[in-house]
Amino acid sequence: MERRKFIKNTAWGTLALGSLQACADNGVGVPVNVKRGANVLISTWNHGLAANEEAWKVMGEGKSALDAVEAGVRITEADPKVSSVGYGGFPDRDGVVTLDACIMDHKSNAGSVAFLQDIMHPVSVARKVMEDTPHVMLVGEGAREFALNSGFEAQNLLTPEAEKAYKKWLETADYKPVINIENHDTISMLALDAEGNLSGACTTSGAAWKMHGRVGDSPLIGAGLFVDNEVGGAAATGLGEAIIKTAGSAMVVELMRQGKSPQEACEEIVERIHNIYKDLPDLEYLQVGFIALSKSGETGSYCLRPGFNYAVCNETEGNRLIDAGFKMQ
Ligand code: GLY
Protein backbone atom coordinates (compact mmCIF):
# COMPACT_ATOMS: atom_id res chain seq x y z
CA MET A 1 0.00 0.00 0.00
CA GLU A 2 1.31 3.45 -0.77
CA ARG A 3 2.19 5.49 2.26
CA ARG A 4 -0.21 8.25 1.33
CA LYS A 5 -3.12 5.86 1.66
CA PHE A 6 -2.51 5.57 5.39
CA ILE A 7 -5.07 7.57 7.26
CA LYS A 8 -3.14 9.27 10.03
CA ASN A 9 -3.15 12.79 11.38
CA THR A 10 -4.90 14.16 8.33
CA ALA A 11 -8.20 15.88 7.75
CA TRP A 12 -9.11 12.89 5.66
CA GLY A 13 -8.29 10.62 8.58
CA THR A 14 -10.38 12.72 10.93
CA LEU A 15 -13.36 12.44 8.63
CA ALA A 16 -13.00 8.70 8.27
CA LEU A 17 -12.54 8.27 11.99
CA GLY A 18 -15.65 10.31 12.66
CA SER A 19 -17.90 8.09 10.60
CA LEU A 20 -16.37 4.91 11.93
CA GLN A 21 -16.81 6.14 15.49
CA ALA A 22 -20.48 6.76 14.86
CA CYS A 23 -20.84 3.18 13.74
CA ALA A 24 -18.89 1.71 16.62
CA ASP A 25 -20.64 3.86 19.19
CA ASN A 26 -23.85 2.07 18.33
CA GLY A 27 -22.18 -1.13 19.45
CA VAL A 28 -22.32 -2.38 15.89
CA GLY A 29 -18.58 -2.81 15.40
CA VAL A 30 -17.00 -2.46 12.00
CA PRO A 31 -16.78 -5.60 9.91
CA VAL A 32 -14.29 -5.38 7.09
CA ASN A 33 -14.98 -7.28 3.91
CA VAL A 34 -11.84 -8.34 2.11
CA LYS A 35 -11.05 -10.88 -0.52
CA ARG A 36 -9.26 -14.06 0.45
CA GLY A 37 -5.52 -13.83 0.19
CA ALA A 38 -5.49 -10.13 1.04
CA ASN A 39 -3.32 -8.85 3.88
CA VAL A 40 -5.18 -7.66 6.97
CA LEU A 41 -3.88 -6.29 10.27
CA ILE A 42 -5.65 -5.42 13.50
CA SER A 43 -3.96 -4.04 16.61
CA THR A 44 -4.99 -2.66 19.96
CA TRP A 45 -5.09 1.04 20.82
CA ASN A 46 -3.89 4.10 18.91
CA HIS A 47 -0.26 2.99 19.02
CA GLY A 48 -1.54 0.22 16.74
CA LEU A 49 -1.49 2.72 13.84
CA ALA A 50 2.31 2.99 13.81
CA ALA A 51 2.67 -0.72 14.52
CA ASN A 52 0.33 -1.57 11.62
CA GLU A 53 2.25 0.75 9.32
CA GLU A 54 5.47 -1.14 9.99
CA ALA A 55 3.79 -4.55 9.79
CA TRP A 56 2.15 -3.59 6.50
CA LYS A 57 5.52 -2.65 5.07
CA VAL A 58 6.90 -6.03 6.10
CA MET A 59 4.02 -7.93 4.50
CA GLY A 60 4.46 -5.78 1.40
CA GLU A 61 7.95 -7.24 1.10
CA GLY A 62 6.31 -10.64 0.82
CA LYS A 63 7.11 -11.66 4.37
CA SER A 64 4.81 -13.70 6.57
CA ALA A 65 2.18 -12.65 9.07
CA LEU A 66 4.58 -13.86 11.76
CA ASP A 67 7.33 -11.48 10.59
CA ALA A 68 4.77 -8.71 10.32
CA VAL A 69 3.39 -8.97 13.85
CA GLU A 70 6.86 -9.16 15.36
CA ALA A 71 8.10 -6.13 13.39
CA GLY A 72 4.90 -4.21 14.11
CA VAL A 73 4.84 -4.52 17.87
CA ARG A 74 8.60 -3.86 18.08
CA ILE A 75 7.78 -0.28 17.05
CA THR A 76 5.65 0.12 20.17
CA GLU A 77 8.19 -1.68 22.37
CA ALA A 78 10.89 0.80 21.33
CA ASP A 79 8.72 3.92 21.72
CA PRO A 80 9.64 5.67 24.99
CA LYS A 81 6.37 7.62 24.87
CA VAL A 82 4.27 4.47 25.30
CA SER A 83 4.15 3.97 29.04
CA SER A 84 2.66 0.49 29.02
CA VAL A 85 4.92 -1.43 26.64
CA GLY A 86 8.67 -2.08 26.47
CA TYR A 87 11.09 0.85 26.77
CA GLY A 88 9.39 3.63 28.72
CA GLY A 89 6.90 1.24 30.32
CA PHE A 90 5.92 2.18 33.86
CA PRO A 91 7.63 0.04 36.50
CA ASP A 92 6.18 -2.13 39.23
CA ARG A 93 5.77 -0.91 42.82
CA ASP A 94 9.46 -1.61 43.48
CA GLY A 95 10.48 0.64 40.58
CA VAL A 96 11.46 -2.26 38.29
CA VAL A 97 10.29 -2.46 34.64
CA THR A 98 9.22 -6.05 33.94
CA LEU A 99 7.95 -7.13 30.54
CA ASP A 100 5.62 -9.85 29.26
CA ALA A 101 5.13 -10.94 25.64
CA CYS A 102 4.06 -13.82 23.45
CA ILE A 103 3.82 -14.74 19.80
CA MET A 104 1.93 -17.48 17.95
CA ASP A 105 2.01 -18.60 14.32
CA HIS A 106 -0.22 -20.42 11.85
CA LYS A 107 1.15 -23.83 12.81
CA SER A 108 0.19 -23.35 16.47
CA ASN A 109 3.82 -22.76 17.39
CA ALA A 110 4.05 -20.40 20.32
CA GLY A 111 6.68 -18.65 22.38
CA SER A 112 6.43 -16.49 25.44
CA VAL A 113 8.42 -14.61 28.07
CA ALA A 114 7.23 -13.16 31.36
CA PHE A 115 8.72 -11.03 34.12
CA LEU A 116 11.60 -10.24 31.77
CA GLN A 117 13.89 -7.37 32.73
CA ASP A 118 16.39 -5.19 30.82
CA ILE A 119 15.50 -6.35 27.29
CA MET A 120 13.75 -3.88 25.00
CA HIS A 121 12.13 -6.40 22.65
CA PRO A 122 10.46 -9.19 24.62
CA VAL A 123 8.41 -10.17 21.54
CA SER A 124 11.61 -11.13 19.73
CA VAL A 125 12.81 -13.10 22.74
CA ALA A 126 9.43 -14.87 22.72
CA ARG A 127 9.96 -15.72 19.06
CA LYS A 128 13.40 -17.12 19.88
CA VAL A 129 11.86 -19.26 22.63
CA MET A 130 9.39 -20.54 20.03
CA GLU A 131 11.97 -21.23 17.35
CA ASP A 132 15.11 -22.20 19.27
CA THR A 133 13.88 -24.13 22.31
CA PRO A 134 11.58 -27.08 22.93
CA HIS A 135 9.58 -24.88 25.33
CA VAL A 136 6.81 -22.31 25.11
CA MET A 137 7.55 -20.03 28.04
CA LEU A 138 10.58 -18.69 29.91
CA VAL A 139 10.29 -16.31 32.85
CA GLY A 140 12.37 -13.94 34.94
CA GLU A 141 16.09 -14.48 35.22
CA GLY A 142 15.95 -17.58 33.02
CA ALA A 143 14.32 -15.59 30.23
CA ARG A 144 16.86 -12.80 30.67
CA GLU A 145 19.82 -15.20 30.53
CA PHE A 146 18.33 -16.85 27.44
CA ALA A 147 17.94 -13.44 25.81
CA LEU A 148 21.50 -12.40 26.58
CA ASN A 149 22.84 -15.73 25.31
CA SER A 150 20.80 -15.23 22.14
CA GLY A 151 22.47 -11.88 21.42
CA PHE A 152 19.99 -9.42 22.93
CA GLU A 153 21.55 -6.51 24.79
CA ALA A 154 20.77 -5.59 28.38
CA GLN A 155 19.73 -1.99 28.83
CA ASN A 156 17.98 0.24 31.32
CA LEU A 157 14.32 0.44 30.28
CA LEU A 158 13.27 2.94 32.95
CA THR A 159 13.09 6.29 31.18
CA PRO A 160 13.38 9.55 33.14
CA GLU A 161 9.67 10.17 32.44
CA ALA A 162 8.66 6.77 33.80
CA GLU A 163 10.85 7.25 36.85
CA LYS A 164 9.26 10.63 37.48
CA ALA A 165 5.78 9.10 37.24
CA TYR A 166 6.84 6.33 39.61
CA LYS A 167 8.11 8.83 42.19
CA LYS A 168 4.84 10.71 41.92
CA TRP A 169 2.91 7.49 42.43
CA LEU A 170 5.00 6.70 45.53
CA GLU A 171 3.61 9.82 47.19
CA THR A 172 0.30 8.00 47.68
CA ALA A 173 1.15 4.47 46.51
CA ASP A 174 -2.54 4.09 45.67
CA TYR A 175 -3.05 1.06 43.42
CA LYS A 176 -5.90 1.34 40.95
CA PRO A 177 -5.13 -0.17 37.55
CA VAL A 178 -7.05 2.30 35.38
CA ILE A 179 -7.07 1.26 31.73
CA ASN A 180 -8.34 3.82 29.25
CA ILE A 181 -7.36 5.79 26.21
CA GLU A 182 -4.63 7.77 28.03
CA ASN A 183 -3.42 4.85 30.08
CA HIS A 184 -3.67 1.75 27.94
CA ASP A 185 -1.89 -1.39 28.76
CA THR A 186 -0.63 -3.45 25.88
CA ILE A 187 -0.19 -3.86 22.19
CA SER A 188 -1.70 -6.94 20.65
CA MET A 189 -1.61 -7.47 16.90
CA LEU A 190 -3.18 -10.08 14.60
CA ALA A 191 -2.21 -10.49 10.96
CA LEU A 192 -3.49 -12.40 7.96
CA ASP A 193 -0.98 -12.65 5.14
CA ALA A 194 -1.30 -13.22 1.40
CA GLU A 195 -0.81 -16.96 1.90
CA GLY A 196 -3.94 -16.94 4.08
CA ASN A 197 -1.92 -17.61 7.24
CA LEU A 198 -2.63 -16.01 10.59
CA SER A 199 -0.22 -14.99 13.34
CA GLY A 200 -0.41 -12.84 16.44
CA ALA A 201 1.75 -11.09 19.01
CA CYS A 202 1.13 -9.40 22.32
CA THR A 203 3.54 -7.36 24.46
CA THR A 204 3.29 -5.19 27.57
CA SER A 205 4.97 -3.86 30.68
CA GLY A 206 1.76 -4.84 32.45
CA ALA A 207 -0.20 -2.87 34.97
CA ALA A 208 1.73 0.14 36.27
CA TRP A 209 2.76 -0.20 39.93
CA LYS A 210 1.84 -3.90 40.00
CA MET A 211 3.24 -6.21 42.68
CA HIS A 212 6.79 -7.29 41.92
CA GLY A 213 6.48 -10.64 40.14
CA ARG A 214 2.93 -10.06 38.89
CA VAL A 215 2.27 -11.44 35.41
CA GLY A 216 -0.89 -10.60 33.47
CA ASP A 217 -2.62 -12.15 30.50
CA SER A 218 -0.28 -10.85 27.80
CA PRO A 219 2.34 -13.64 27.80
CA LEU A 220 -0.23 -16.40 28.34
CA ILE A 221 -1.24 -18.29 25.22
CA GLY A 222 -5.03 -18.57 25.34
CA ALA A 223 -5.46 -15.52 27.58
CA GLY A 224 -3.69 -12.55 25.92
CA LEU A 225 -3.46 -14.19 22.51
CA PHE A 226 -4.66 -17.22 20.60
CA VAL A 227 -4.36 -18.20 16.95
CA ASP A 228 -6.07 -21.12 15.26
CA ASN A 229 -5.16 -21.03 11.58
CA GLU A 230 -8.32 -22.93 10.61
CA VAL A 231 -10.57 -20.34 12.20
CA GLY A 232 -8.99 -17.05 13.26
CA GLY A 233 -7.09 -15.26 15.95
CA ALA A 234 -7.95 -13.15 18.96
CA ALA A 235 -6.05 -10.96 21.37
CA ALA A 236 -6.85 -9.07 24.50
CA THR A 237 -6.21 -5.86 26.34
CA GLY A 238 -7.34 -4.75 29.74
CA LEU A 239 -7.10 -6.14 33.24
CA GLY A 240 -5.11 -9.32 32.81
CA GLU A 241 -6.56 -11.07 35.84
CA ALA A 242 -10.08 -11.01 34.36
CA ILE A 243 -8.82 -12.16 30.96
CA ILE A 244 -6.80 -15.05 32.41
CA LYS A 245 -9.74 -16.32 34.47
CA THR A 246 -11.93 -16.56 31.38
CA ALA A 247 -9.26 -17.87 28.99
CA GLY A 248 -10.37 -14.83 27.00
CA SER A 249 -8.62 -15.04 23.63
CA ALA A 250 -8.93 -18.82 23.30
CA MET A 251 -12.61 -18.49 24.08
CA VAL A 252 -13.14 -15.85 21.36
CA VAL A 253 -11.50 -18.15 18.81
CA GLU A 254 -13.52 -21.12 19.99
CA LEU A 255 -16.73 -19.11 19.60
CA MET A 256 -15.62 -18.28 16.06
CA ARG A 257 -15.04 -21.98 15.45
CA GLN A 258 -18.64 -22.55 16.50
CA GLY A 259 -19.81 -20.14 13.82
CA LYS A 260 -19.83 -16.72 15.47
CA SER A 261 -18.38 -13.78 13.56
CA PRO A 262 -15.32 -12.10 15.11
CA GLN A 263 -17.59 -9.30 16.30
CA GLU A 264 -20.15 -11.64 17.85
CA ALA A 265 -17.40 -13.69 19.51
CA CYS A 266 -15.80 -10.61 21.09
CA GLU A 267 -19.19 -9.42 22.33
CA GLU A 268 -20.01 -12.79 23.87
CA ILE A 269 -16.79 -13.04 25.89
CA VAL A 270 -17.16 -9.46 27.15
CA GLU A 271 -20.75 -10.27 28.13
CA ARG A 272 -19.48 -13.30 30.02
CA ILE A 273 -16.84 -11.25 31.85
CA HIS A 274 -19.46 -8.64 32.69
CA ASN A 275 -21.75 -11.29 34.15
CA ILE A 276 -18.97 -12.63 36.36
CA TYR A 277 -17.83 -9.26 37.71
CA LYS A 278 -20.91 -7.02 37.48
CA ASP A 279 -21.50 -6.95 41.25
CA LEU A 280 -17.94 -5.99 42.18
CA PRO A 281 -17.84 -2.74 44.18
CA ASP A 282 -14.82 -1.52 42.19
CA LEU A 283 -16.21 -2.52 38.80
CA GLU A 284 -15.36 0.98 37.58
CA TYR A 285 -11.71 -0.07 37.39
CA LEU A 286 -12.38 -3.12 35.26
CA GLN A 287 -11.75 -2.79 31.55
CA VAL A 288 -11.28 -5.64 29.10
CA GLY A 289 -11.23 -5.47 25.34
CA PHE A 290 -10.74 -7.97 22.55
CA ILE A 291 -9.78 -7.84 18.90
CA ALA A 292 -10.41 -10.74 16.52
CA LEU A 293 -9.56 -11.59 12.93
CA SER A 294 -11.07 -14.46 11.00
CA LYS A 295 -9.45 -16.67 8.41
CA SER A 296 -11.44 -14.79 5.75
CA GLY A 297 -10.14 -11.40 6.91
CA GLU A 298 -13.20 -10.23 8.84
CA THR A 299 -12.38 -8.23 11.96
CA GLY A 300 -14.24 -7.60 15.19
CA SER A 301 -13.70 -5.90 18.52
CA TYR A 302 -15.61 -5.17 21.69
CA CYS A 303 -14.85 -3.96 25.20
CA LEU A 304 -16.50 -3.62 28.55
CA ARG A 305 -16.59 0.16 28.83
CA PRO A 306 -15.91 3.11 26.54
CA GLY A 307 -12.33 4.11 25.85
CA PHE A 308 -10.84 1.25 23.88
CA ASN A 309 -9.79 1.85 20.30
CA TYR A 310 -8.00 -0.31 17.78
CA ALA A 311 -6.32 0.03 14.40
CA VAL A 312 -7.29 -1.95 11.30
CA CYS A 313 -5.29 -1.96 8.09
CA ASN A 314 -6.22 -3.53 4.76
CA GLU A 315 -5.74 -2.83 1.09
CA THR A 316 -9.08 -1.22 0.40
CA GLU A 317 -9.52 1.02 3.42
CA GLY A 318 -5.98 1.83 4.56
CA ASN A 319 -4.86 2.09 8.15
CA ARG A 320 -7.42 3.57 10.49
CA LEU A 321 -8.34 3.92 14.12
CA ILE A 322 -11.75 2.72 15.29
CA ASP A 323 -13.51 3.15 18.62
CA ALA A 324 -14.64 -0.25 19.84
CA GLY A 325 -18.24 -0.91 20.74
CA PHE A 326 -18.79 -1.36 24.47
CA LYS A 327 -21.07 -3.09 26.95
CA MET A 328 -21.60 -0.42 29.61
CA GLN A 329 -20.87 3.22 30.54
N1 GLY B 1 -3.34 -6.80 29.84
C1 GLY B 1 -2.06 -6.60 30.36
C2 GLY B 1 -1.91 -6.92 31.76
O1 GLY B 1 -2.88 -7.06 32.48
O2 GLY B 1 -0.79 -7.04 32.19
Residues whose N, C-alpha, C, O or C-beta is under 5 A from the ligand:
A	BS01	LIG	D185 T186 T204 G206 A207 G216 D217 S218 T237 G238 L239 G240 E241
